[in-house]
Amino acid sequence: ISEATRNWGPWQYAVTPDRFNRQISYISQEYEPIALSRITDDTPLPNNGVILTFDDGFRDTLTTALPILEKYEVPATIYVTTGFLSEYNDPFEYAIADALKKTDYIGVSSNGLHLEQSLLTDEATVRAYDEIKQWGMHADRRDRRDLLSQLPSTENTVEMLTETDVQELSTHPLITVGAHGQDH
């Protein structure tokens, strides 16, 4: 959930807070939101049941989504990437996208792959983003850090939940917390 929605990179999946509010309002009126745990208990599921989940553990789940979920009394499950809890760790795809939007030329190498490209058009920037992201998808953290170190410096582009945030969410009556893996 972000005001910074774009049509490429990781932002293409974001919705504005206003749009999210409208979506949850609609869901609460047209469907019966249920907790994920309902699929394993013995009570019958509603024909119009819907389960809401959030992946990755972005902090806006706590700061922006939770107040809207509370407003409409909609339960949700939040899957947290546990490796982002112990130290601040900008998700790889956001760090790449943030770096590429700050430059007009890129020159990077990783594990025998090399990319030199002008980024004067949106299409070139998106192609470079897709290629660099693909390189890093199966790389270990060290190789990802090395790749990011070749890009222009980035600021924290997104905030992730902290251990304290997850503890707070785990006691909330509308929220179930699950694991989305260690390293996304």
C-alpha positions as CSV (number, residue, x, y, z in Angstrom):
1,I,0.0,0.0,0.0
2,S,1.8,3.1,-1.2
3,E,1.2,6.5,-2.6
4,A,4.2,5.8,-4.9
5,T,2.5,3.5,-7.4
6,R,4.1,3.2,-10.8
7,N,3.5,0.9,-13.8
8,W,6.8,-1.0,-13.5
9,G,9.0,-2.7,-11.0
10,P,7.7,-3.7,-7.6
11,W,5.4,-0.7,-7.4
12,Q,3.2,-2.1,-10.1
13,Y,1.6,-4.3,-7.4
14,A,0.9,-1.4,-5.0
15,V,-2.4,0.3,-4.4
16,T,-2.9,3.7,-2.8
17,P,-4.4,3.8,0.7
18,D,-7.6,5.3,-0.8
19,R,-8.0,2.5,-3.3
20,F,-7.3,-0.1,-0.6
21,N,-10.0,1.5,1.6
22,R,-12.5,1.2,-1.3
23,Q,-11.5,-2.4,-2.0
24,I,-11.9,-3.4,1.6
25,S,-15.2,-1.5,1.8
26,Y,-16.5,-3.4,-1.2
27,I,-15.2,-6.8,0.1
28,S,-16.9,-6.3,3.5
29,Q,-20.2,-5.4,1.8
30,E,-20.2,-8.1,-0.9
31,Y,-18.4,-11.0,0.7
32,E,-17.9,-12.6,4.1
33,P,-14.3,-12.1,5.1
34,I,-13.0,-15.0,7.2
35,A,-9.8,-15.8,9.0
36,L,-7.5,-18.3,7.2
37,S,-7.8,-20.6,10.2
38,R,-11.5,-21.2,9.3
39,I,-10.5,-23.5,6.5
40,T,-9.2,-26.0,9.0
41,D,-11.9,-26.0,11.6
42,D,-15.1,-27.9,11.5
43,T,-17.5,-25.0,10.8
44,P,-19.0,-24.7,7.3
45,L,-17.4,-22.2,5.0
46,P,-19.6,-19.5,3.6
47,N,-20.3,-19.6,-0.2
48,N,-19.1,-16.0,-0.5
49,G,-16.2,-16.3,1.9
50,V,-13.0,-14.5,1.2
51,I,-9.6,-14.7,2.9
52,L,-7.2,-11.7,2.8
53,T,-3.4,-12.2,2.9
54,F,-0.4,-9.9,2.8
55,D,3.0,-11.1,1.7
56,D,6.5,-10.0,2.6
57,G,6.0,-8.0,5.9
58,F,5.9,-4.4,4.7
59,R,5.4,-2.0,7.6
60,D,2.5,-0.3,5.8
61,T,0.5,-3.5,6.7
62,L,0.6,-2.2,10.3
63,T,0.5,1.5,9.7
64,T,-2.0,1.8,6.8
65,A,-3.8,-1.5,6.2
66,L,-4.6,-2.4,9.8
67,P,-6.6,0.7,10.6
68,I,-8.7,0.1,7.4
69,L,-9.1,-3.6,8.3
70,E,-10.3,-2.5,11.8
71,K,-12.7,0.0,10.3
72,Y,-14.5,-2.8,8.4
73,E,-13.7,-5.6,10.9
74,V,-11.9,-7.7,8.2
75,P,-9.5,-10.4,9.3
76,A,-6.2,-11.0,7.5
77,T,-3.1,-13.1,7.5
78,I,0.3,-11.4,7.2
79,Y,3.2,-13.5,5.9
80,V,6.4,-12.1,7.1
81,T,9.9,-12.5,5.5
82,T,11.8,-13.2,8.7
83,G,15.2,-12.2,7.3
84,F,14.0,-8.6,7.1
85,L,13.3,-8.5,10.9
86,S,16.7,-8.7,12.5
87,E,18.4,-6.0,10.4
88,Y,17.0,-3.4,8.1
89,N,17.0,-5.0,4.7
90,D,15.5,-3.2,1.7
91,P,13.9,-5.8,-0.5
92,F,16.2,-6.4,-3.4
93,E,13.7,-5.5,-6.1
94,Y,12.9,-2.1,-4.5
95,A,16.6,-1.3,-4.1
96,I,17.2,-2.0,-7.8
97,A,14.3,0.1,-8.9
98,D,15.1,3.0,-6.7
99,A,18.7,3.0,-8.0
100,L,17.7,2.8,-11.6
101,K,15.4,5.8,-11.4
102,K,18.3,7.9,-10.2
103,T,20.6,7.4,-13.1
104,D,20.7,7.6,-16.9
105,Y,23.4,4.9,-17.4
106,I,24.1,1.6,-15.8
107,G,27.2,-0.7,-15.9
108,V,27.0,-3.8,-13.6
109,S,28.5,-7.3,-13.6
110,S,27.6,-10.4,-11.6
111,N,28.8,-14.0,-11.9
112,G,30.1,-13.6,-15.4
113,L,27.1,-11.5,-16.6
114,H,27.6,-7.9,-17.7
115,L,25.1,-5.1,-18.5
116,E,26.0,-1.7,-19.8
117,Q,23.0,0.3,-20.9
118,S,21.8,3.8,-21.3
119,L,18.6,4.5,-19.3
120,L,17.3,7.5,-21.2
121,T,13.9,5.9,-21.8
122,D,11.4,4.2,-19.5
123,E,11.6,1.1,-21.7
124,A,15.4,0.9,-21.2
125,T,15.0,1.3,-17.5
126,V,12.4,-1.4,-17.2
127,R,14.5,-3.8,-19.3
128,A,17.5,-3.1,-17.1
129,Y,15.4,-3.6,-13.9
130,D,14.0,-6.9,-15.2
131,E,17.5,-8.2,-16.2
132,I,19.2,-7.2,-12.9
133,K,16.3,-8.5,-10.9
134,Q,16.5,-11.8,-12.7
135,W,20.3,-12.1,-12.0
136,G,19.6,-11.6,-8.3
137,M,16.5,-13.8,-7.9
138,H,18.6,-16.9,-7.2
139,A,21.8,-15.2,-5.9
140,D,22.8,-15.4,-2.2
141,R,22.8,-12.3,0.0
142,R,26.5,-11.6,-0.6
143,D,26.1,-11.6,-4.4
144,R,23.0,-9.4,-4.1
145,R,24.9,-6.9,-1.9
146,D,27.8,-6.9,-4.4
147,L,25.3,-6.3,-7.3
148,L,23.6,-3.5,-5.4
149,S,27.0,-1.9,-4.5
150,Q,27.5,-1.3,-8.2
151,L,24.3,0.8,-8.5
152,P,23.8,4.4,-7.4
153,S,23.3,4.7,-3.7
154,T,19.7,4.1,-2.6
155,E,17.8,5.3,0.4
156,N,15.4,3.1,2.3
157,T,12.7,2.8,-0.3
158,V,10.3,0.7,1.8
159,E,10.0,0.0,5.5
160,M,9.6,-3.6,6.7
161,L,8.0,-4.8,9.9
162,T,10.2,-5.0,12.9
163,E,10.1,-7.8,15.5
164,T,8.2,-5.4,17.8
165,D,5.7,-4.7,15.0
166,V,5.2,-8.5,14.4
167,Q,4.7,-9.0,18.2
168,E,2.0,-6.3,18.2
169,L,0.3,-7.7,15.1
170,S,0.4,-11.3,16.5
171,T,-1.8,-10.2,19.5
172,H,-4.4,-8.4,17.4
173,P,-7.7,-10.2,17.2
174,L,-8.1,-9.6,13.4
175,I,-4.6,-10.7,12.5
176,T,-2.8,-14.0,12.0
177,V,1.0,-14.0,11.4
178,G,2.7,-16.5,9.2
179,A,6.2,-17.1,7.7
180,H,6.9,-16.1,4.1
181,G,10.4,-17.5,4.3
182,Q,13.7,-16.3,5.6
183,D,15.0,-14.5,2.5
184,H,12.0,-13.8,0.3
